[in-house]
Amino acid sequence: MTVADDLAWADAFPGQGPTLGEIFCLTFIRGVDGPEALRRLGGLPDTTATRTWSDIGDLHNFDDGYPEVASVLPLGTWTVVFEPNGFNGSHLTPVVSRGTEAVSVLRHDYASPTFAYAVDGELITHFDPTFPAYRHGADPDRLLSRMHDVGFTTTEDDEDADNFTGDTGRSLRLIEQLTGVLPTFEALTGPLTSAHIEPWFTEAPKQPAGRPGHDGPVDAATEVRRLTNLHGLTDTPGLADALAAVERGEPVTVTPDSPLGRHVRIWLTESRRASWSLNDHGGRHRMTEPERRRAFDLGWLVRALGAALQPEPTPAG
């Protein structure tokens, strides 16, 4: 069997043979074990369990809160994080690479597929595998010869180039050149250690606070106080202390198992449930419109809180 045959599942559609579907992400992290790999993506330790690919799919429902779930597969000195219908690894590649290196491929047939390679927190090379002529990062051409070796055409004006056919498999062949390992379809879909993940708990930079209908960012701490007052959440355990510490210039870390962290998880779940249930025939009518509006506000609250607790950038010079 050829390498291309080994990776046919990466680009296959239903009815074409084994397939992981039209959206999935594989992130390879060197020198860390499974629990650490999950932690770096915001894994929630109390949700850790052995699950198959189909088990994870079964969790995508109203009652379970449509969680984002990732599994881990050890491969030699590398650990592969598999996100069915997920994409966090492609955005968090620099974060998960701190102290080591990481490489990620995202298949996303409805948006932009992604290849990302990072070393010790720095994004080295990033590109859309269907448009590999357009690369960015600290060293966008570092992988160029290897890209050519696996069949990427990186010349912008090559009219005969076809980077759309087999782009995920081609990306995985590039990853194999970097890591020396590749997962099999059978290994990815079998029982693996997995956990719900909440990227809010990672070390990634947080988005600026915002407000629906308001142009531009808003003051994060002010927005936290507005929304907690609006929804009767001012006495949330740990919240006042966290905001006060930030005002004193002290660093604040919110862990998933802390009192404030557990409330953040509840708010994130409600916001996600409100959003996903709109496209779920069985869940759409299980929230009233006031409940849904409140849940969306909780999502904005978590975003504002993340921005408020984020350390200020260190001035250059």
Secondary structure as GFF3:
##gff-version 3
##sequence-region A 1 317
A	DSSP	alpha_helix	3	6	.	.	.	ID=ss1
A	DSSP	alpha_helix	8	11	.	.	.	ID=ss2
A	DSSP	beta_strand	23	30	.	.	.	ID=ss3
A	DSSP	alpha_helix	34	40	.	.	.	ID=ss4
A	DSSP	three_ten_helix	45	47	.	.	.	ID=ss5
A	DSSP	beta_strand	49	51	.	.	.	ID=ss6
A	DSSP	alpha_helix	53	58	.	.	.	ID=ss7
A	DSSP	beta_strand	69	75	.	.	.	ID=ss8
A	DSSP	beta_strand	78	84	.	.	.	ID=ss9
A	DSSP	alpha_helix	88	96	.	.	.	ID=ss10
A	DSSP	beta_strand	101	108	.	.	.	ID=ss11
A	DSSP	beta_strand	114	119	.	.	.	ID=ss12
A	DSSP	beta_strand	122	127	.	.	.	ID=ss13
A	DSSP	beta_strand	135	136	.	.	.	ID=ss14
A	DSSP	alpha_helix	144	149	.	.	.	ID=ss15
A	DSSP	alpha_helix	167	179	.	.	.	ID=ss16
A	DSSP	alpha_helix	185	189	.	.	.	ID=ss17
A	DSSP	beta_strand	192	196	.	.	.	ID=ss18
A	DSSP	three_ten_helix	199	201	.	.	.	ID=ss19
A	DSSP	alpha_helix	220	230	.	.	.	ID=ss20
A	DSSP	alpha_helix	239	247	.	.	.	ID=ss21
A	DSSP	alpha_helix	259	276	.	.	.	ID=ss22
A	DSSP	three_ten_helix	277	279	.	.	.	ID=ss23
A	DSSP	three_ten_helix	284	286	.	.	.	ID=ss24
A	DSSP	alpha_helix	289	309	.	.	.	ID=ss25
###
